[in-house]
Structures are given as C-alpha cells and as structure tokens.
C-alpha cells in the first residue's frame, strides 16, 4: 500500500516535471514563431505555415547566431582597440567580412519585416498574433493540466488572502 503511494507520488512528480518542460518550450517557441511569421513574405496562410514549419531550422539558426555573438563582439572590440597590424595578425582578413555578414542577416530580417508590414500589414500582424496565441495558449493548457485546474500554490494563497481581506463581515 505504501509502495503504491510512493509510486503514485513519483509518477505525479515526473509527469509534472515533464509537463512543466513542455509548457516552457511552448512559451519560448511562441515569440520565435511569431517573429518568423513577421518576416515571411506571402499570404496569411503562408506566414502561419512558415511560423510553424520552419521552427526547427530557425531555432538552429538562432542558436548559431547566439553562439557567434561572443566572437563578433570580441572582433568589434578588438577592431576599435588594436592597431590595424595587430588586428590583421590576430584575425586575418576574414573577420570583418564575417562581422558584416552577421550584421547583414539582422538588417535583412528587419527589411523583410518592414516590407511585410508596409505591403500587407493586416495579414502580417494577424499571422504573427495567431501563431503566438496558438503556442502561448497551448502552454497555458499544458499548465492547466499540470496544475489539475487548481492554479499554482501562489495563486491559491492569493485567493485565500483575497477572501480574508475583501470578504464582507457577516451581518
């Protein structure tokens, strides 16, 4: 009997942890997918499809970009502080080209977003909003299941405190 309760508690803790991870993944993916759909040219359905369909590829690109941010920052700082000869000796001739390509990717994305917002503002904004809300609401649904519809411990404490503070005294 006690072993069953231990197994039951362990299973609940494991499923709760797994559901928490799924919830966080949805919450992280929501703004990324919305940003993808903002930059994608095409119709509403194309933007929504791109927001969901190219997530794995764009996540890899985002991780690669974040990994190279340290290198780019170091190159820019050294470019500003070293002499030309010392900089060329340390990095060679390709470092500046790499930094310019890195910055150009961001500029290209911003130009694409600007083009989409100026050409098709309604479909662009609605597609981004739709993609974001679908993923975010999915995370909220997973949270609801994880907390069994009871809310978090903090929510329950706030409700109890609110009932004590704002309840009218009996007459």
Secondary structure as the mmCIF struct_conf table of DSSP 4:
data_model
#
loop_
_struct_conf.conf_type_id
_struct_conf.id
_struct_conf.beg_label_comp_id
_struct_conf.beg_label_asym_id
_struct_conf.beg_label_seq_id
_struct_conf.end_label_comp_id
_struct_conf.end_label_asym_id
_struct_conf.end_label_seq_id
HELX_RH_AL_P HELX_RH_AL_P1 UNK A 2 UNK A 39
BEND BEND1 UNK A 42 UNK A 42
HELX_RH_AL_P HELX_RH_AL_P2 UNK A 44 UNK A 53
TURN_TY1_P TURN_TY1_P1 UNK A 54 UNK A 54
HELX_RH_AL_P HELX_RH_AL_P3 UNK A 55 UNK A 81
BEND BEND2 UNK A 82 UNK A 82
HELX_RH_AL_P HELX_RH_AL_P4 UNK A 84 UNK A 91
BEND BEND3 UNK A 93 UNK A 93
HELX_RH_AL_P HELX_RH_AL_P5 UNK A 94 UNK A 119
BEND BEND4 UNK A 120 UNK A 120
HELX_RH_AL_P HELX_RH_AL_P6 UNK A 121 UNK A 146
TURN_TY1_P TURN_TY1_P2 UNK A 147 UNK A 149
BEND BEND5 UNK A 150 UNK A 150
HELX_RH_AL_P HELX_RH_AL_P7 UNK A 153 UNK A 166
BEND BEND6 UNK A 167 UNK A 167
HELX_LH_PP_P HELX_LH_PP_P1 UNK A 168 UNK A 170
#
